């Protein structure tokens, strides 16, 4: 999912947290991942009906 995201945003609260969105028809999966020192880990993932706010980093 992370490699095929439709849109990636940086969290408004923590600049080391990225929000990966993938979806269609008004439904998305949001994967929240933290990036630290060239490593990272997934915090959580959840379905949502809109892309969350944050600075846009990449868009398909």
ZIMONOR-V182124 format. One record per residue. N is the residue number from 1. RES is the residue in three letters. PSI is psi in whole degrees, -180 to 180 (NA if undefined). NEAR is the number of other ideal C-beta (glycine too) atoms within 10 Angstrom. Layout:
n->{N	N}
res->{RES	RES}
psi->{PSI	PSI}
near->{NEAR	NEAR}
//
This chain:
n->{1	2	3	4	5	6	7	8	9	10	11	12	13	14	15	16	17	18	19	20	21	22	23	24	25	26	27	28	29	30	31	32	33	34	35	36	37	38	39	40	41	42	43	44	45	46	47	48	49	50	51	52	53	54	55	56	57	58	59	60}
res->{UNK	UNK	UNK	UNK	UNK	UNK	UNK	UNK	UNK	UNK	UNK	UNK	UNK	UNK	UNK	UNK	UNK	UNK	UNK	UNK	UNK	UNK	UNK	UNK	UNK	UNK	UNK	UNK	UNK	UNK	UNK	UNK	UNK	UNK	UNK	UNK	UNK	UNK	UNK	UNK	UNK	UNK	UNK	UNK	UNK	UNK	UNK	UNK	UNK	UNK	UNK	UNK	UNK	UNK	UNK	UNK	UNK	UNK	UNK	UNK}
psi->{-42	-37	-21	24	148	-29	141	132	153	137	144	-25	-39	115	-7	3	129	144	114	123	136	133	-175	166	36	7	135	155	128	121	125	121	144	133	122	126	53	16	170	173	155	129	-50	170	142	152	148	162	1	154	131	158	158	166	126	126	-41	143	135	NA}
near->{12	12	5	8	22	15	19	19	21	16	17	12	7	12	11	12	18	22	22	23	20	15	17	7	5	8	10	21	15	21	18	16	17	14	13	9	6	5	7	14	8	12	13	8	12	9	9	14	8	11	16	14	10	18	10	11	13	11	11	9}
//
